[in-house]
Amino acid sequence: MSYLEWAESQLAEIELLTSMFPTREELEFTDQLALAELREYVEGSASADTPPPSRPQFLIKQKLDTASMGMMDVIVSSAYPSEYPSVLPEITVRCTGLNRAQQTQLHADLNAYLMENCQGEVCVLSAVDWVKDNLQLFINKSLSAAPAPKKESSSPLARGCVQPTVDLQSPHLQQDKEEEHLGVVQGVGPVRI
């Protein structure tokens, strides 16, 4: 494929996404100039020898209803390399319901899916659909991996019931004076801060 054919595929996908996600709350182009340059290149008003220097980047924002966490904001961010769709686009997914490890695993699984099913074809819509279909699995893994709440300790020190004092005594004072200014914890001995 030539740069012009790649650019035509990119523009066709952008137009499809724009019709499916018509509002700025759903689809946001982060670089309007890159989109205009791509359009000019495809329509022939720019030099057909070299592709535009800037690449289209956009965010697809969705609210997905998850069984375990209710409505959740999901943002699929995409940037086209010049050779897209012959190479995969840069796609990242952000979701507040996932921890960092789950985000990493989601990206790895998404990239594996795209490599296997979409190589050489436009794939951003397929990526969005895959995220919709698989996000609940990652949320469930995230919830099951959450640490259990810690139990309250019965120790007076752990509960903060004993308040140790600060020993500001000079070394030449007698032992009994020193014991008056120290907090003594039963079974532990004097506690100094």
N, C-alpha and C positions, 0 to 999 in steps of 0.2 A: 504494500500500500504506500501511497505517497502522503506527504504532509497534508495536501489538500483533501485527500480522501479521509484521513484521520480527523481533520478539522470538520468536515461535513458530518461525520458520525457524531462528533462531540456536540455540534450545534443541534443536530436532530434530537439527541438525548436531552439536551438542555430545554428544548422546546417541549418535549414530552413531559419532562419534570415540571415545567412551568404550567402546563395545562392541568397536571394532576395536583399540584400544590400551588394554587393561584395567589395566595396572600403572602405578604412578607413575613408574617408570623409562622408560616410553614416552610417557605423557601427563601433564603436570603443569600444573595450574591455578595461576597466580601470584597470583590474587586470588579466594579462595574466597567472600568476601562478595559480590563482583560476580556470581558464579554463583548464589548463593542469592537475591539481589535479582532477577535475571532470571527464575529459576524462580517466585518469588512473584508477579512481574508477570504472567507467562503464566498462572499458575493462578488469578488473579483476586483474590488477597488484598492486592494493592497497587493503588494508584490507576491506572486504565487511561488517564487523560488524559495523563500524562507518563511517558516511559520512565525506568528506573532511572538514577541519576546516574553510577554506575560501570559500566564495560564489561568483559565477560569477556576475559581474556588468558590464553593458554596456550602451552606448549611441547610439540612433538612431537619426541621424541628417537629417532633410529634409528641403527643400525650398518649401513652399506652396504658390501658387498664390491665393491671396485673392482679392475679387472684390473691396474692399474699400481701401486697403493699399498696393496693389501690392505684390511683392515677399516678403515673410517673413520667417525668420529662425525659425524652431521649433525643439526642442531637447526633445526626450522622453528618460528619464533615467530609467533604471530598475535594480533591484537587486533581486536575487532569495533567498528566505529563504530555509532552508534545506528541508522542507516539501512541497515545491511547486511542482506540481500544486494543491495539496490538500488545500493549503492556497494561497491567492493572493500574487503576488510579490509586492515589493515596487516600485511603478511607480510614477514618477514626470514628469511634462511637463513644459518646459520653453519656453516662447514666448515673444519677446520684444514688441509686439503689444498690450499686455494685461497689465492692472494695477494689483496691488496686490489683490484687491478684486475679480477681474475677474479670476485671476489665482486660487485663493482659490475655487471659484465656479466651475471652470473647473475641478479641482481635485476632488471635492465632487461629481460632476455629473459623472465623469469617474469611480470613485470607485463604485458608485451606479450601473452603467451599468455593470461593471465587476462582482459585487456581484450577480446581477440578472441573467447574461447570461453566465458567464464563470467559476463559482465555480467548482473546481475539474478538470478543463481542462487547457491546456496551453493557455495563453491569451495575450501575449505581442503583437502579430500581430493584434489581435482584438482591443487592446488598440490603436495602431498606426492608424488603419483604423477609429476608432471612433473619434480620434482627427482630422484626415483629414476631416471627414464628418461634424464635429460639430464646428470646430474652427471659422468659419465665423460668427456663431451665437454669440459667445463670443466677437468677435471683434466689431460686430454691437452694442452689449450692451455697450461695452467700449466706443465707439464713441458717443453714445447717452447720456452717463452719463458724458461726458466731460463738465467741466464748461464753460459757455459762456464767451467770452473775456470781460474785464471790459471796460466801457466807460470812456473817458477822462472827468475829472471834469472841470467845468468852474471856480472854485475857484482859485484865484491867489496862495494861499498857496499850494493847491493840485498840481498845475502845476509846482510849484517850481520857480515861477516868482519873489517872494519876497525873498530877502536874508537878514535874520535877522543878526544883529551885536551882538557881544559879549560885555556885559557891564563889563568893567574892571575899572570902576571909583571907587574912594575911597568914603566912605559914607559922608565925610565932604564937598564934592563939591556941588555947587549950582544946583538947579533943572534944569535950562536952559542948563547947560553943560551936564547933564545926558541925556536930550532929544536929544541932538546932536548925541550922540553915540548909541542911540537905533533905531532899525528899527521900524517904526510905520506902521501897516497894517490898512487900512481904515475899520472901523467897528469892528475891533478886539482889537485894542489897542497895547501897546508895546509888542514886542516879545523878550524874553530873552532866551539865550541858556546856 
